[in-house]
Amino acid sequence: MTLSLARRTAHFPDRTAIIDISEERRYAPAGTIDENCISYGELSMLVTETAERLAARGIEPGDTVCLVTRNRVASLALFFACRHLGATFAPISHLLTPASVKRPFDALVPTLVVAEPAQRDLVRSIPYDRVVTLEELAETVADPLDLDDDSPMADPVLALHGQSGRPVAGFSAGAVERNCITAVVAWGLAANDVVPLPTPLAAATGLVRVALSVLYVGATLVIDRAFDPTDAVAAMAAENATFLVGHEQAIRAIAAESGFEKAAGSLERVVCEGPVATDVAGDYRVHGVEFARAYGRLECPTALSQGFGADRAESAADGSGVGRPVPDCRVRLVDTDGTVLSGAATGRLQLSGPVVADGYLPSSSPLDERDEPDESGRGGADRTADIGRFTNGWFDTGERFNRDENGTYHPQ
């Protein structure tokens, strides 16, 4: 299999690819969802039209297209359209501030920036004048293109930034595909799954771990413009969601909703990022839902994960374990002088393999203690996990983990 959307469309054009539940009315009450179903055939046509419009605006192989928006179908259409044109797709988080949004652009130097009008404050801070709205792009007059699935792809095909706006990591098409395969093998993601997305599409865990993996296997993705637990629960019940992947805050908020019991009726599996309290896992398991913890980051969307059912490696009572290495990810611990540690040990976590990003873009190195404070007042990096290094074929996360006697990893 490849990242080709056209090949999937050829096999199942009428299968639902995306369900957009975003409210049509801006101030609709919580729990209001407006279902807009997009088939694989319709998504493929949108990708073709988007590629033609980008080409009409001068996008060529080697160019970079940035997108500043919340979760939209257009985000995924732009990714596949850029892939067709040999351009790099770089989504920019709408959660950045007018000050921090400048950071990824220092490394990306985009040819074109596409933005939704609602992000006008961020757009004003973007240091480029080639900015078009989603509506302006949709109105672009374009000639038909003969798109070839086997045409050379950009390297990187995808560029993603960290929570603070940097660093910016580049992913080859092969790295993106290997991450999709990981979701299939590690979690049993299948074509009959219906998967809500509580994570921004500008994040590695949202776009690569979930959205592209869902489309890769031919399943159905449920998106909302912005996460709201009441809307999420309503959509899960209405669409018979089977698989949920997200961070603890979203996973906990969904379980706290009054309609959760009905939403959990069809739910089979949950994957929660990072250590999570046992009461959160219990909220799902009491309804017969399998629950697993996982660990990933910008440079490697999924590195560690528990399995489900009998395959799950039991963690400590406090729920600190995040599992074992996923397929295609090599993991090791090293001590302060770089010596590789064996057996049960505590050390710095390093990652390698085809699921890891190819490296940081130039002018995008992680920040360290010498960097100037940012607007948050917490120093250059927003969190310790923003600091890492690619060296000698390994990515050094800079984070300390404990590996217990069962081979399960626990963040320290």
Secondary structure, 3 states (H helix, E strand, C coil): CCCCHHHHHHHCCCCEEEEECCCCCCCCCCCCCCCEEEEHHHHHHHHHHHHHHHHHCCCCCCCEEEEECCCCHHHHHHHHHHHHHCCEEEEECCCCCCCCCHHHHHHHCCCEEEECHHHHHHHHHCCCCCEEEHHHHHCCCCCCCCCCCCCCCCCCCEEEECCCCCCEEEECHHHHHHHHHHHHHHHCCCCCCEEECCCCCCCHHHHHHHHHHHHHHCCEEEECCCCCHHHHHHHHHHHCCCEEEEEHHHHHHHHHCCCHHHHCCCCCEEEEECCCCHHHHHHHHCCCCEEEEEEEECCEEEEEECCCHHHCCCCCCCCCCCCEECCCCEEEEECCCCCEECCCEEEEEEEECCCCCCEECCCCCCCCCCCCCCCCCCCCCCCHHHCCEEECCEEEEEEEEEECCCCCEEEC
